[in-house]
């Protein structure tokens, strides 16, 4: 029991020293890392049990496809209005934050809900989870994964084209005559 109490005191001390009075959810973030590690370990075990072999190399086209799909999927989960019901238990709506994106704040400060709120509103944070899921999916079912990744890559490409179209409509291509 003394070791457990000492460990708790040490963890609280580390929390105070790290956070400087801010509500940083170190325990919740540690839990998220544990869940991520467990999911990756389970995925690796499932691949091993299935007899599937990891590819010796990933073709460049597949790597690019998975990269763009990771970007678009993580951004869709974190920022898209349609996926806001998934984030709602952990966030509060604050307005819009770009074309077809919402801004949300973390609902609770400190603890697991705070850590989840940070994760589900951060496309950079989600990218690791999405990329891991796509990587395991690619090993298990490469053709289906390519199709799913192609869908999200096409969405990302369409997004770029929407911005280009809007820029053209707003005169971005009109020459600047230097004030003459």
Secondary structure, DSSP 8 states (H G I E B T S, - for coil): -HHHHHHHHHHHHHHHHHHTTS---HHHHHHHHHHHHHHHHHHHHHHHHHT----S---HHHHHHHHHHHHHHHHHHHH-GGGHHHHTTTEEEEEEEETTEEEEEESSSSHHHHHHHHHHT-HHHHHHHHHHHHHHHHHH-HHHHHHHHHHHHHHHHHHHHHHHHHHHHTTTTS---TT-
